[in-house]
C-alpha cells in the first residue's frame, strides 16, 4: 500500500505552488475577494484523457490524410491547442508509464511490452494518485498495459475504477469478456463502442465532483476487426483488407470521440473539462500509404516512430486556439495536468517533465527554453540501443540491425549501426544523413544520450516477481508470456505477446517456472489452463513451490480454436483464441515471501507434455 501517496496532503512548499496559487486566484469568484461570507471554492476541472493505440500522426484528416475523415477530432484540435511536435515512445507500454508518472519510462521499471517488462513499480506515483488527494475520482477504461497482477494493476496504481484488460492487446473486439476490477464481465457490441459507453456512464455518475477519466482505446491496434459499415467503406475504395479495417477503426474512433464530446455538452460539463487526445506511438498499417512526410512508424527511432498528435481543450481557460511548435513530450502531461488542476505534486520519485501551461496560454513561444528529448527502445534489460535524441533542430538516431526497426533483434548492442544525424528543420523527411559533416554535433548529442540512459537506468532493469495473495486480486492468473522456460519450449504465435501460450514441450527435462511473491501466507488452490491431445495424454507433472509440491497425471484435454472475426490473413495466424481445458492440481500451504513456481515433467509417454496458457492460484 502506498501510504506515502494515498495519505499525502498538498505540499504548500512545493516549487509549483506559486503558479498554482495564481491559478487558484484566477478561479476564485469575485465575491470571495471582496470579503464577507466565504463561498465554497469551485471544484477543479474534470479531465478526460483519450489515448488510442497504434494510430500515427498521419492517420487523421487534420494532418492531410486524403483517405479518411476524422471530423470530430479535427474540430477538437481546432477548438483547443494543437502540439505540432509532441513525442512519445515508439512502443506502447513505456508511453503509458511516462504519461501517468511524468517520468522517463525506464525510471518506472517499464522496459518492454510483454513478459512483465511492461510493469511499473508499485511505488510510482501516478496521476490518479496525485489527483485523489484533491478529491478526484478516477477511472481507467480500456487497455492498461503496465502490469497484470495487483498492485501493478490500475486499482493498485491509484485508480478507483477499472474496466478493460490489463495486458498489451486483446484478441476479440466483439462481445469481449473484459475485467471490471479483477472480475470477468461479458460485454455486447464492438469494443470501442463498449468502452465509450462505459466512459460516458462514469462521467454521468461522477459529474457532481471532479473526475479523471483515462480512456485508453485498444483500437486501431491489430487484430484488424471492425464492424462491416466501416470496413466496407474503405474496401470499396480498393484498399487491402488490413488497411480497410485499420482506416475503418480510425473512423469508428472518431465517431466515438464525437459521442464523448456530445455527452459532455449534454451533461453541461464541457466548459470545465480538460479534454486531451493523443496516441501511444507512431503509425502501423497506414504508414506506407500516408505518413505526413515522416520516416518510420511504430518501433522505429526515426521521427515517425514517436511523433504523434496531442490536442488539449479547456473552454473555461479561454485559451486562444493555436498550434504549438516547440518540442514537448509524454513526460510533460503529469506536471501539466496537476498545474492546470491546482494540485501540488505529492512527494515521491523525481518527475522529469515540465508543465506546458505557458505554451497553452500563449500562441508564441517566447521564453520557452531549448529542450533535449530522448527515445530508447528496450529489447532486453541490457540493451542501450536503439535510441534517439531530439532537439528543436536535430534528430540523432542509432538503430540496431534486425526486422521491425530492430524491435525483434536479439540483445546485442554490437549490431548497432553508427549514429545518424538529421536536420529536422530543413529535412523533415530525414532523407540526408549529415553526421559526417557535423561530427561535433554527433559527439555532443550522443554524449547527452549516453548520460541520460545511464541516469534513468541506474536502479537496474529486471522482470518483477508476480504478486500472489492480495485480497484485491483473488484468484490470480500467471500467464504464459510471464513465464521463464527451458528449450525447446516456445510461444505458439510469435515472441510471446499477450494472450499467447507455451507449446513445443517435447523434452521431459524442460521446465516452466514463474518468479512469484507470496504476499500473504495461506492455503492456495492451484490449477492450469492447458491443452493435451489424446495421443500425448499421461505425462506425470510436478508443480513445486519451495519445498512443497503437487503431482498429477495430465489427461487428454481438448482446447479447440475459437473463430475470430479477423479481416486479414496475418491476424488469423497471429491472434488466436482457444477454449482451454482446466486441470485442477490441489492445494498447497504457502509461506510468505518470494519463490519459484516450477512445472516439471517426471514422465512423458507421448510426443509432448501439453500446451500451457496460465497457472491460476486461489487463496482460501
LUMVEXTOR-617351 format. One record per residue: residue in one letter; x, y, z of N, C-alpha, C in turn. Coordinates in steps of 0.1 Angstrom, whole numbers, plus 5000, padded with zeros to 4 digits. Each point is the difference from the previous one (the first is absolute). Layout:
residues N
aXYZXYZXYZ;...
//
This chain:
residues 620
x500849885000499250125000500950125000;x499650104992500950124998499550115010;x500249975013499650105010500650134998;x501250014995500650134998499350084989;x499349934992499250074989498650025004;x499449905005498550005002499650095012;x500950025009499750085011500650144999;x500650034988500750134999499150124999;x500450105008499350134999500750084989;x499450114996500650094990501350065007;x501050014992501350055006500250144996;x499750095009500050154997501450054997;x501049925004501350044998500649964986;x499149924992500449954987500350124991;x501149994991500350114992498950044990;x499149914998498950044990498950085007;x500150035013498950065007499850144996;x501050074995499850144995499150014989;x500349934988499050014989498749945004;x499949905009498849945004499250105008;x500750085009499350105007499350104991;x500750044989499550094991498849944992;x500149874997498949944994498849995009;x500249985013498949995009499450145002;x500850115000499550135001499150044988;x500549954988499250034988498749935000;x499949885006498849935001499150045011;x500550095009499250045012498950104996;x498749985004499050094996500350145006;x499550114993500350145005499450025014;x498949935003499350025013501049965011;x500849904998500949955010501150105002;x500450084990501050095001499550135007;x498750025000499550125007499849995015;x500149875004499849985015498649955002;x499650005013498749965004500049855001;x498849934997500049865001500949934990;x500749915004501049934991499249894993;x499850014987499349894993500949884999;x499449884997500849884998500850024987;x501349975001500850014987499549914989;x500150054988499549924989500849874999;x499449904995500749874998501050024989;x501149925000500950004989499449954988;x500750024989499549954987500049854999;x499049954993500049864996501149974990;x500449874999501049964990499549884992;x500050014987499749894992501249984990;x500849905003501249974993499749884991;x500050034986499749904990501349954994;x500349885000501349944994499649894991;x500550014987499849894991501349924998;x499849884994501149905000500549984985;x501250034997500649984987499450094989;x499450115004499650104990501050104998;x500550024988501150094997499650144998;x500950094999499850144998499350024987;x500349924990499350024987498749944998;x499449945011498749924999498950095003;x500050134996499050105003499850094988;x498850034997499850104988500650135004;x500050045012500650135004501550014996;x500749894999501450004997500249964985;x499050024992500149994986499849864994;x499549905008499749874994498850014991;x500249974987498950024990499149885000;x500249905008499349874998498949985011;x500150075011499049985011499650145005;x498950005007499450125006499949985015;x500550105007499950005015499550145005;x498850034996499450135003499950045014;x499749915009499850035014501450035006;x501049924997501350035005500650134994;x499750024987500550124994499450125007;x498750005004499450115006500550025015;x500349885006500650015014501350074999;x500849974990501350064999499950154997;x499150034991499850144996499550095011;x499349945009499350085011500950025012;x501249935000500950015011501450034996;x501049935006501450024997500549874994;x500750024988500649884994501550015002;x500649895004501449995001500649934988;x500750084992500549954987501149905001;x500850015011501249925002499949935014;x499149915001499849935013500649864998;x500949965010500749874998499749915012;x499849874996499849895010501049904997;x499949885006500849894996499549934988;x500849924993499549944988499549865003;x499849965013499349885005498950055009;x499049925002498850055008500250015015;x500449895006500150005015500950115006;x501250024994500850115006499350144999;x499350024989499350134999499050015011;x499349905003498950015011500650025013;x501249945003500650025013500550145001;x500550064989500550145001498950105002;x498949984992498950105002499350005013;x500049885006499349995013500950055012;x501350004998500950045011500850124998;x500150054987500950114997501549965001;x500349884999501349955001500449924987;x501350004997500549924989499749855004;x499549934990499549865003501049915008;x501250004996501049915007500150035015;x499750135004500050035014498949925007;x498949984994498949935006500149855000;x501049954993500249854999499449954988;x499350084992499349954988501150004989;x500349884994501050004990499749904989;x498749984997499649914989498550004999;x499549914992498549994998499449865004;x500849915004499549875004501049935010;x499749885004500949935010500150075013;x499150085004500050085012501050115000;x500650034988500950114999499250134998;x498749994998499250124998499550065013;x500249935011499550045013500850125006;x499250095007500750115008500149955014;x501050065007500249975014498750055008;x499549935009498950055008500250125008;x501350035002500350135007499950124992;x499849994987499850114991498850085004;x500050134999498950095003499350034987;x498849954998499350034987499150125001;x499650054989499150114999498749975008;x499549885000498849975008500350025015;x501149965005500450015014500250155004;x500650074991500250145003498750085001;x499149974991498750075000499149955011;x500249885005499149955010500050095013;x501250055003500150085012499250134998;x499750044988499250124998498549974997;x499649885004498649974999499549954987;x500949964991499649954987499749855001;x499049964992499749854998500549974986;x500749884999500749974988499549864995;x500149994987499749874993501049984989;x500549884999500749954988499149914993;x499750044987499149924992500749964987;x500149874998500649954988501349935002;x501050034992501349935001500950065011;x500549925009500950055010501549984996;x500549884999501349964995501250055008;x499850015013501150035009500149915012;x499549874998500149905010498749935001;x500149875002498849914999499549955014;x500850015010499649955013500050125010;x499150015009500050105011501349985008;x500650115004499750154999500550064987;x500449934990500450064987498850054992;x498849965004498850024992499550155003;x499050044992499550145002499650035014;x499349915006499550035014501149995010;x501149934997501250005008500850134998;x499850074989500750124997499150125001;x499049995008499250125004498750034994;x499649924990498750024994498949945008;x498950085002498949955007499249894993;x499950024987499249904992500949964988;x499749874996500749954988499149914992;x499950024987499249914991500849994987;x500549884997500849984988500849885001;x501350004996500949895001501350055004;x500849915006501350055006501249984991;x499949914990501249974992500050084987;x500949974991500450084989499050014988;x499249904998499050024990498949895002;x498950014993498949915001499849934987;x499649885000499849924988498650014994;x499050035007498750004995499350135003;x499650084990499550135002498450015000;x499449884999498550005000499649915012;x499150055008499449935012501249955008;x500950095003501249965008499749975014;x500749915006499949985015501250085006;x499650115007501050095006500149985015;x500750095006500150005015499450125005;x499249985011499550115008500749985013;x501050095003500949975011500849884996;x499849895008500749884998499149894995;x498750034998499049904997499650014985;x499949884994499650004986498550044998;x499850074989498750054997499850004984;x498949934996499749994986499450134995;x500350044988499550124994499349964987;x499250104995499349984987500450124991;x500449974988500350104990501550014997;x500350104992501450034996500750075011;x501349965002500750045012500150155002;x500350074989500250145001498750075004;x498949954995498650055004499849975015;x500349885004499849965014500850085009;x501250034997500950085009499550145001;x499550064989499450134999498850015009;x499149904999498849995009500450005014;x501049935004500549995014500550145005;x500850064991500550145003498850105003;x499049994991498950095002499249975013;x499949885003499449965013500850065012;x501349984999500950055011499850155001;x500050074989499950155000498750045006;x498949944996498750035006499949975015;x500549895004500049965014500850105009;x501050054994501050085009500050154996;x498950054994500050134995499950115011;x499649965012499850095011501350045006;x501149934998501350035005501149974990;x501250065001500949984990500449864997;x500249974987500349864997501250004990;x500749895000501149974990499649874993;x499750014987499749894992501149974990;x500749895002501149964992499449894990;x499750054988499349914990501049964990;x500549875001501149954993499449894990;x499750054988499549914990501149904995;x499649884997501049904995500050014984;x499150064994500050024986500850134997;x500650004987499949914989501149895000;x500549975012501049895001499449874994;x500949924993499549874995499749925012;x499149904998499549944988499050104993;x500050004987499150094992498649954999;x499250045010498649965001499150125002;x499050024992499250125000498649974994;x498950065004498749984994500050024985;x499149934994499950004985499950144994;x499250085006499750144995501350084998;x501049985009501350074998500949934991;x500149875001500849924991499650014985;x498749994998499550004986500350144993;x500050105008500250144995501450014993;x501049945007501450014994500349894991;x499449895001500249894991499550044986;x498950075000499450044987500950104993;x501050065007500950104994501349934995;x500049865001501249934995501149975009;x499850035013501149975010500049855003;x501249955004500149865004499249985014;x499849885004499249975011500550075013;x501349995002500650055012499850155001;x500350074989499950155000498650045001;x499149934993498650045000499549995015;x500449895006499549985014500750115009;x501350034998500750095009499350144998;x499850054988499450134998498650005005;x499349894999498749995006500050015015;x501049945006500150015015500350155004;x500850074992500350145002498750084999;x499249984991498850084998499049965011;x499949875004499249975012500450075012;x501350015003500550085011499650144999;x500150064988499550144999498550015003;x499249914996498650005003499849995015;x500849925007499849995014500550125008;x501150064995500450135006498950104998;x499350004989498850094998499049975010;x499749875003499049975010500450055014;x501349995003500550055013499950155002;x500450074990499950155000498550045001;x499249934993498550035001499549975013;x500549905007499549965013500550115010;x501250054999500450115009499150124998;x499650034988499150114997498649975007;x499549884998498749975005500050015015;x501149965007500150005014500450145006;x500250094991500550145003501350005007;x500949914996501349995006501150044991;x499750044987501150034990500850125005;x499450105005500750125003501149985010;x499849925010501149985010500649865000;x500149944988500649874998501250024991;x501249965005501250004991499949874992;x500050014987499949884991501450004993;x500649885002501349984993499949884991;x500650014988500049894991501449984995;x500549875001501349974995500149854996;x501049964994500249864997501349955006;x500249875000501149955009501349974992;x500050004987501249994992499750024986;x501049994991499850034986499149904993;x499750034988499049924993500449874996;x499049924995500349864996499549974986;x498749964999499549954987500050124989;x499850125005499950114990501250074996;x501249965006501250074998500550004986;x499949894993500450004986499150074990;x498850035005499050074991500150155002;x500050045013500250145003500650025014;x501150075001500750015013500450155002;x499350094994500250155002501550034997;x500649934991501350034996501149955009;x499749935010501049955010500649874996;x501249985006500749874998499749915012;x499649874998499849915010498650005006;x499749895007498849985007500249945014;x499049935005500149935013501349925001;x500750005011501349945004501250074994;x499850094990501250074994500450115010;x501350035000500550125007500250124991;x499549994988499950114991498750085004;x499850124994499050095004498649945000;x499749924990498649944999499749905011;x501049955007499849905011499550065012;x500350135003499650065013499350134999;x499950064989499350134999498549974997;x499250055009498549975000499250125003;x498750004998499250125003499850025015;x499950125004499550045013499150124999;x498749985003499050115000499550025014;x500050125005499550035013498950124999;x498949975006498950105000499550025014;x499950135005499350035012499350144999;x498850004996499350124997500150115012;x499949955012500050095011501350085001;x501149954995501250075000500150124990;x499150004990500050114990501350014992;x500649884998501250004991499650044986;x500850084993499850024986500549884993;x499149944991500549884993501350034992;x501049915001501250034993500849864999;x501050014992500949884998501450035007;x500449905008501350015007501049934992;x501250074998501049944992501249955008;x500350055011501249955008499749855003;x501149935001500049855003499549985015;x499149915002499549965013499949855001;x499649955012500149855001498949955010;x499949874999499049935009500350025014;x501350025004500350035014499450135005;x499650084991499550145004498550005004;x499249894997498650005003499750005015;x500749925008499849995014500250145007;x501150074998500150135007499150104994;x499649994987499150104994498649985006;x499549885001498749995005499950035015;x501049975008500050045014500050155001;x500850074992500050145000498650064996;x499449954989498750064996498949975010;x500149895008499049975010500350065013;x501150075001500350075013500449905011;x500749894996500349895010501649995000;x500550025012501449985002500449864999;x501149974993500549864999500349945013;x499549885003500349945013501549965000;x500549985012501449955002500149874993;x501149974994500249884993501250004991;x500249914991501150004992500150124991;x501250034995500350124992499250004988;x499450124997499250024988501050064989;x499949954988500950054989499450104991;x498650004999499450094991499850145006;x499550094992499750145004498650044996;x499450105007498750044996500050074987;x499049974992499850064987499150135000;x499750045012499050115002500450124992;x501350055000500350124992499749984985;x500249884995499849974985498549994998;x499249975010498550004998499450145000;x500650085008499550145002500450104990;x501149974992500550104991500249944986;x499650074990500249954986501550004996;x500850105006501450004997500749925011;x501349964997500749925010501150085006;x499850135002501050095005500449955014;x501349995002500549965013500049855003;x499549924991500049855002501449954998;x500649925009501449964999500249894989;x501250004995500449894991500049875008;x499549894994500049885007500649894992;x500449895007500549884994499249895004;x499449934991499149885003500749884994;x499649885007500749884997499049894997;x500549904993499249874997500949895002;x499549895007500849885002499049894997;x500349914991499249884997500649885007;x499549965012500749895006499749864993;x501049925000499949874994500149895012;x500950025008500149935013500550095011;x500449945011500550085011501350074998;x500849964990501350044998500350104988;x499150004991500250084988499950155002;x501050074994500050155001499450054987;x499849934990499550044987498949904995;x499150044992499950124992499750135008;x500450114995499850135008500150124991;x499450115005500050124992500050125009;x500550114995500150135007499250104991;x499250085006499250104992500250145007;x500650094992499950155004499150074991;x499850135001499150074991500549984986;x501350004998500549994986500449874995;x500549915009500749884995499349875006;x500249904992499749865005501249914998;x500549955011501149905000499549865002;x500349914992499449875000501149895000;x499849905009500949884999499149885000;x500049924989499249884998500749875003;x499349905003500549865000499549934988;x500949924994499649934988499049895004;x499049984992499049905003498750044995;x499049904999498750044994499350095010;x499050074994499150095007500850115008;x501050064992500850115006500949955012;x500349875001500849965011499249955011;x498750015000499249975012500049845002;x500249934990500049855001501549955000;x500950095000501449965001500349935013;x501049925000500549945013500850105007;x500149985013500850095009501550004995;x500450114994501350014995500350144995;x500650085009500450134997501150014989;x500649884998501150004990499450014986;x498849984998499450014987499450144997;x500350105009499550134999500850074988;x499250074992500650074989500650145005;x500850064992500650145005498850105002;x500350105007499050115002499750074987;x498850034998499550084989499550135005;x500350114992499550135004499250074989;x498950055004499150074990499650145005;x499950094990499650135002498550014998;x499250005011498649984999499250134995;x500750115001499450124995500150014985;x501149954994500250014986499849874992;x499949895008499949874994499049915009;x498750045002499149935009499849864996;x500249964988499849864995501249925003;x501150055005501349935004500549934987;x500350074990500549944988501550014999;x500650095008501550024999500650005013;x500849895002500849995013501250104999;x500050105009501150105000501049985011;x500049875005500949985012501550024996;x500449954988501550014997500450154999;x499150084996500350154998500050075013;x499349945011499950075012500449915012;x501249955000500449905011499950065014;x500250135001499950075013498649995006;x499050024991498649995005499749855003;x500549914992499749865003500649965014;x501350045002500649975013499250065012;x499650134998499350075011498749925003;x499249984990498649945002500249855005;x501049934995500249865004500450005015;x500850095004500450015014498850035009;x499150084995498850035008499249875001;x499949934989499249875001500649915010;x501349974999500649915009499950045015;x500150135003499950045013498549995005;x499150034991498649985003499649865003;x500449914992499749865001500649945013;x501250045003500749955012499250055012;x499550125000499350065011498649935002;x499349984990498649955001500049855003;x501149934997500049855003500949975011;x500450095009501049975010499449915011;x498750005001499449905010500049864995;x500449984988500049874994498649964994;x500049924990498849954994499949855002;x498849965004499749865002498649974998;x499749874999498649965000499549985014;x499050075004499550005014499349865002;x500249955013499349885003498550025000;x499249904998498650014999499349995013;x499350105005499350005013498949905001;x499949925011499049905002499450025014;x498750015002499550005013499350135004;x500050104992499350125003498549985000;x499350055010498549985000499450074989;x500650114995499550084989500049924986;x500849895000500149934987500149855004;x498949945002499949865004498849944994;x500149904991501349934997500850094990;x501349954998500950074992500549904990;x500250054987500549914989501450054997;x500949904998501450024995500049964986;x500150094991499949974986501349954993;x499849924990501249944994501150104996;x499650114994501150104996500850055012;x499549985012500750055012500949895005;x500049884994500849895005501550004995;x500849935007501349964995499949864995;x500949954991499849874995501349954994;x500249875000501149934993499749974986;x501050004991499749944986499749865001;x499249944991499650064987498750085001;x499550035012498750075001500150144993;x498950044995499950144994498650044999;x499750114995498750054999499349974987;x498749985000499349954988499950104989;x500050135003499650104991500950114998;x501349985004501050114998500950015012;x500450125004501050015011499450005014;x498749975001499449995013499350135005;x499250064990499250115004498849965008;x499150095004498949975008499149894993;x499449925009499049894996500749884993;x501350004999500749884994500149895010;x500549894996500249885008501349934997;x500549925009501249924999499649874993;x500949964990499849884993501349934997;x500049894994501349934996500749945012;x499249965010500649935012500349864998;x501049984991500349864995501249945007;x500550065010501249955008499649995014;x500149875005499649985014500950075010;x501150044996500950085009499750155001;x499250054991499750144999499050045011;x500250125006499250055011499450144995;x498950035007499450134999499950065014;x500450125002499950055014499650155000;x499450045011499650145003500750055012;x500650125000500550075012498850065007;x499649965012498950055007500450075013;x499050085005500250065013498749985008;x500049905009498849975008499950115011;x499050084999499950125009499249965013;x499349894999499249965012500149855001;x500549955011500149855002498649955001;x499949874996498749945000499949884991;x498849955000499749884991499550054987;x500649944989499850044986499649884992;x498950024993499649904990500750034987;x500549904993500750024987499449924989;x499950074989499549934988500750064987;x499949924989500750044988498950024989;x500250104991499350004987500949944990;x499649894994500949934992499349924989;x500849934991499449924989501049884998;x499449894998500849884998499249904991;x500549974987499349914992500049865006;x499049924996499949875006501249914999;x500750024988501249914998501250045009;x500050115006501050045009499749995015;x498749965003499650005014500849905008;x500150035013500749915010501350055005;x500450124996501350055006499850035015;x501049975008500050025014500650145003;x499350095006500450145001500150045015;x501150065004500150055013500050155000;x499250065010500150145002500650025014;x501150085001500750015012500150155003;x499850045013500350135005500849985013;x501250045000500949985011500149855003;x499849955012500149865003498749935000;x499050064994498649944999499749974985;x499349894998499749974986498749924999;x499550004988498849924996500449934987;x499449884998500349924988498649964994;x500049994987498749964993500449944987;x499149914996500149954986499350094991;x500650044989499350094990499049924992;x498750035000499149924992499950064986;x499349934992499650064987499250125003;x500350124994499350125002499950084987;x498850014995499750074988500050155002;x500550074990499950155001499850054986;x498849984995499750044986500250154997;x500350034988500250144996498650075000;x500050135004498850084999500150094988;x499149994990500150094989499950145004;x500950094994500050145003499750084987;x499450125001499650074988501150084993;x501149944997501250074995499650044985;x500550124996499950054987501149964991;x501249965006501249974992500649875004;x500749944990500649875003501050005011;x500850115001501050005010499450005014;x498950065002499349995012499649865004;x499549934990499649865003501249915005;x501250044995501249925004500650045013;x499850135004500750065011499150015013;x498750024998499150025011499049885000;x500249925010499149875001499549995014;x498849965001499449965013499649865000;x500149935012499649865001499149995012;x499249905000499149975012500849905009;x500850065009501049925007499349905011;x500649895001499649915011500650045013;x499449965011500550035013500549875007;x501150005006500649895007500350045014;x499149955010500250035014501149925006;x500950065007501249935005499849975015;x499350085008499949985014500350135007;x500449995013500350125009501349985006;x500650125003501350015007499950115010;x500749985012500150105010501350084997;x499950124996501150084995500450105011;x501350015003500550105009500150134993;x500150115007500250134994501550014995;x500150074989501350024994500249974986;x501150024994500349984986500449854998;x499549954989500349864997499949984985;x500449884996499849954986498849905000;x499150024991499049904997500449934988;x500449875001500649924990499149894995;x499849994987499349884994501149924993;x500049875004501149914995499449864997;x500249954988499549874997500949895007;x499349905005500749885006500049884990;x499150004991499949904990499250064988;x500449954988499350064988499849884990;x498949935000499849884992499850044985;x499450124997499750044987501150094994;x499650084990501050094993500250135007;x499050045008500250125008499150005013;x500350095009499350005013498750064998;x499950134995498750074999500450144995;x499050074996500050154998499650075012;x500650115004499750075013499650144997;x498850035005499550144999500250085012;x499749955012500250075012500049915012;x500550055011499949935014499150095008;x499049955007499150075008500149965014;x500150105009500149985014498950075007;x499349935009498950065008500349985015;x500050115007500349995014498749985008;x499949905008498849975008500050085013;
//
